[in-house]
Amino acid sequence: MTERLAFDVGVDIVGILDLGTNEYASYRGPAMPDGARRILNCAGIVISFNGNLYDLPALARILDVADPDDLSLNGTHCDMRILACRDRWPPRDGEDDRILGPDLRDHYRHYFGRPLPEPPGHLDDDYERSNWLDCHMAGELWRTIVGRRESRP
């Protein structure tokens, strides 16, 4: 099975949620480069929300890579900000698809129409709970938007 990792980078955290096992790992402070390398080394799919504009450049900074375009991803990156906007507002023929729409929580509400889920009880740090939630929402958007396309005959 292809590994699928939803990730989110914060000021002092690289959080990763494995969509296959539902295991969450947080890499804080000096361990952030380990999390960044885990994302880059993933041979499957890495999923973010606004990753092209924020998370990938943040990973480059964490790894002391001058240009984010020089990051070498082993797998495929899916930026759910771009894919959710394209899904909700498909570009018309001959038009650019630059609608970037709302934030992650608004997209989540649109697709699922329910309150945000509670992070797992074992996460007692508010920063990690918030990071888990972002990873979870990005992963659920991927399952709904990309996963449904991949499961079609």
Secondary structure as UniProt FT lines:
FT   STRAND          4..10
FT   TURN            11..12
FT   STRAND          13..18
FT   TURN            19..21
FT   STRAND          24..28
FT   HELIX           29..31
FT   HELIX           32..41
FT   STRAND          45..48
FT   HELIX           51..55
FT   HELIX           56..62
FT   TURN            63..64
FT   HELIX           68..70
FT   STRAND          76..79
FT   HELIX           80..88
FT   TURN            93..94
FT   HELIX           104..112
FT   TURN            121..122
FT   HELIX           126..142
FT   HELIX           143..147
FT   HELIX           148..150
//
